[in-house]
């Protein structure tokens, strides 16, 4: 990923990020520096929070990266998968109903969500919900589109 520009965010942009993370994930953003990194060959931007890529803008919305989810430990907007799904999700596969053990009722179709594994609660991916949280557990069907996962270019991104 090639960086096209970097600059520190103004306080109103930081407030927008903090409000979005508080509303969507019940996460309180507490940091000293926020730097926007525009990526030349990608459709998203990354925000370095105290130097680490913890926030990104998938489809124009501020949301945590996988590293950010592990740093901030979201209380809402979380979908939990069983051990059998870990390798698939970590390889970028979309999340299917049979692998889901729990999903928050407050999740609506179209929401960005954090996908965690059930044993240790570690984030594996960030995705877009294709159905509501109360409809995610079941026997068949794709319910979360995987947008960013452990091991992808964004996960490995360093400046």
Secondary structure, DSSP 8 states (H G I E B T S, - for coil): --EEEEEE--HHHHHHHHHHHHHHH------S-EEEEEETTSS-EEEEETTEEEEEEETTEEEE-HHHHHHH--SSSEEEE-GGGHHHHHTT--EEGGGEEEE-TT--TT-EEEEEETTT--EEEEEEESS-GGG-SSSS-EEEEEEEETTSTTTT---
